[in-house]
Amino acid sequence: MLKQALIIQLTLTGIITAFLQYLNVESLGVYLSIYAIIYLTSMLLAEPMPRRVRRIHFIMSALLVAAFTYFAVIKVMQILG
């Protein structure tokens, strides 16, 4: 299951990257937010995961959510500011 999730993740990342480049999106926040969503949703398919992989997944998820939150707060501050 982990292999399938990684293949789905790589495929979606490639498609979305090509599409965002086609739209001339230059914001790092947009890319990171979409990659975080792709990672978190594709890893839901990878259950059950070995214990070591689960730890790495937890750390990656926490970092991606923190980065997503940072860019979201920056964008909200720009809109309100």
C-alpha positions in Angstrom: 0.0 0.0 0.0 2.8 2.4 0.7 4.2 1.9 -2.8 0.8 2.7 -4.3 0.5 5.9 -2.2 3.9 7.1 -3.3 3.1 6.5 -6.9 -0.2 8.4 -6.6 1.7 11.2 -4.8 4.3 11.5 -7.5 1.8 11.4 -10.3 -0.5 14.1 -8.7 2.5 16.3 -7.8 3.7 16.2 -11.4 0.3 17.0 -12.9 -0.4 19.8 -10.4 3.1 21.3 -10.9 2.7 21.3 -14.7 -0.8 22.9 -14.3 0.4 25.6 -11.9 3.3 26.4 -14.2 0.9 26.6 -17.1 -1.1 29.2 -15.1 2.2 31.1 -14.3 1.7 30.7 -10.5 4.9 32.0 -8.8 3.8 31.9 -5.1 5.7 29.4 -3.0 2.7 29.3 -0.6 0.4 28.0 -3.3 2.8 25.2 -4.3 3.5 24.2 -0.7 -0.2 24.2 0.3 -1.2 22.0 -2.6 1.8 19.7 -2.0 0.8 19.4 1.6 -2.8 18.5 0.7 -1.5 15.9 -1.8 0.9 14.4 0.7 -1.7 14.2 3.5 -4.4 12.7 1.4 -2.2 10.2 -0.4 -0.7 9.0 2.8 -4.2 8.1 4.1 -4.1 5.3 1.5 -0.9 3.9 3.0 -2.5 2.4 6.1 -1.2 0.4 8.0 2.3 1.8 8.0 5.4 0.4 9.7 6.2 2.1 13.0 9.4 3.8 11.7 7.5 5.1 8.6 4.7 6.3 10.8 7.1 8.5 12.8 8.5 10.0 9.7 5.0 10.6 8.3 4.0 12.3 11.6 7.0 14.6 11.4 6.4 15.4 7.7 2.7 16.1 8.4 3.5 18.4 11.3 6.0 20.4 9.2 3.7 20.6 6.2 0.8 21.8 8.3 3.0 24.3 10.1 4.2 25.7 6.7 0.7 25.8 5.3 -0.5 27.7 8.4 2.4 30.2 8.1 1.6 31.0 4.5 -2.1 31.1 5.2 -1.5 33.6 8.0 0.8 35.7 5.8 -1.9 35.8 3.1 -4.7 36.7 5.6 -2.5 39.5 7.0 -1.9 40.9 3.5 -5.6 40.9 2.9 -6.5 42.5 6.2 -3.5 44.8 6.3 
